[in-house]
Amino acid sequence: METSADTQKIESAKNLTTVCYALYGASILVGITSIVAIIINYIKRDEVAGTWLESHFTWQIRTFWFSLLWAVIGVITSFILIGFAILFADLIWFIYRIVKGFLALNDNKPI
């Protein structure tokens, strides 16, 4: 049975997850905010373990690292022009992941 303390804890974690999605979204314009979000994800990950929010933290962490990987590959290959296509695809994929995750969070569903 869920107590009001458990409900408060989940609601607090949901708010924090929302903040992380916002920070990732803001990183499209201000890149440094994604660093803040990934730090929050790793620091608070244990607190959401075993809840439906754990999937969101995993989703955000994977989004960060895979997007960073493709960004590095895109920058490295930009001198042969294919890198610009990789960077564009990475941006679209990143936006998709943030929007999909936020919509699931908004519906109180795991991702």
C-alpha positions in Angstrom: 0.0 0.0 0.0 1.3 3.4 -1.0 1.6 6.0 1.8 1.4 9.7 1.4 5.2 9.8 2.0 5.7 7.5 -1.0 3.3 9.6 -3.1 5.3 12.7 -2.1 8.6 11.0 -3.0 7.3 9.9 -6.4 5.8 13.4 -7.1 9.1 15.0 -6.2 11.0 12.6 -8.4 8.6 13.3 -11.2 9.2 17.0 -10.9 12.9 16.4 -11.0 12.5 14.3 -14.1 10.6 17.1 -15.7 13.4 19.5 -14.9 15.9 17.1 -16.5 13.8 16.9 -19.7 13.6 20.7 -19.7 17.4 21.0 -19.2 17.9 18.5 -22.1 15.5 20.5 -24.2 17.3 23.8 -23.4 20.6 22.2 -24.3 19.6 22.5 -28.0 20.2 26.2 -27.5 22.5 26.2 -24.5 24.6 23.1 -24.6 25.8 23.2 -21.0 22.4 22.4 -19.5 22.7 18.8 -20.7 25.7 18.4 -18.5 23.7 19.6 -15.5 20.9 17.2 -16.4 23.2 14.2 -16.8 24.8 14.9 -13.4 21.3 15.1 -11.8 20.4 11.8 -13.5 23.4 10.0 -12.1 23.1 11.5 -8.6 19.4 10.8 -8.2 19.3 7.5 -10.1 19.3 5.4 -6.9 16.3 7.3 -5.5 14.1 6.3 -8.4 15.3 2.7 -8.6 12.3 0.3 -8.6 9.8 3.0 -9.6 8.3 3.7 -13.0 10.5 6.8 -13.1 13.6 4.7 -13.3 12.9 4.0 -17.0 12.9 7.8 -17.6 16.3 8.2 -16.0 17.7 5.4 -18.1 16.1 6.9 -21.2 17.6 10.3 -20.4 21.1 8.9 -19.7 21.1 6.8 -22.9 19.8 9.8 -24.9 22.7 11.9 -23.6 25.5 9.5 -24.3 24.3 8.3 -27.7 23.7 11.9 -28.8 27.1 12.8 -27.6 28.6 9.9 -29.5 26.9 10.8 -32.8 27.8 14.5 -32.3 31.5 13.6 -32.0 31.3 11.4 -35.0 29.5 14.2 -36.9 32.1 16.7 -36.0 35.0 14.4 -36.9 33.4 13.6 -40.3 32.2 17.2 -41.1 35.3 17.9 -43.1 34.0 15.3 -45.7 30.5 16.9 -45.5 28.7 13.7 -44.3 29.2 14.9 -40.8 26.7 17.7 -41.3 24.0 15.1 -42.2 25.0 13.1 -39.1 24.8 16.2 -36.9 21.4 17.0 -38.3 20.1 13.4 -37.8 21.5 13.5 -34.3 19.6 16.7 -33.5 16.3 15.3 -34.9 16.8 12.0 -32.9 17.6 14.0 -29.7 14.5 16.1 -30.1 12.4 13.0 -30.7 13.8 11.3 -27.6 13.2 14.3 -25.3 9.6 14.8 -26.6 8.7 11.1 -26.5 10.0 10.8 -22.9 8.3 14.0 -21.7 5.0 12.9 -23.2 5.2 9.6 -21.4 6.2 11.3 -18.2 3.3 13.7 -18.5 1.0 10.6 -18.8 2.6 9.1 -15.7 3.9 6.1 -17.8 7.3 4.5 -17.9 9.2 4.9 -21.2 
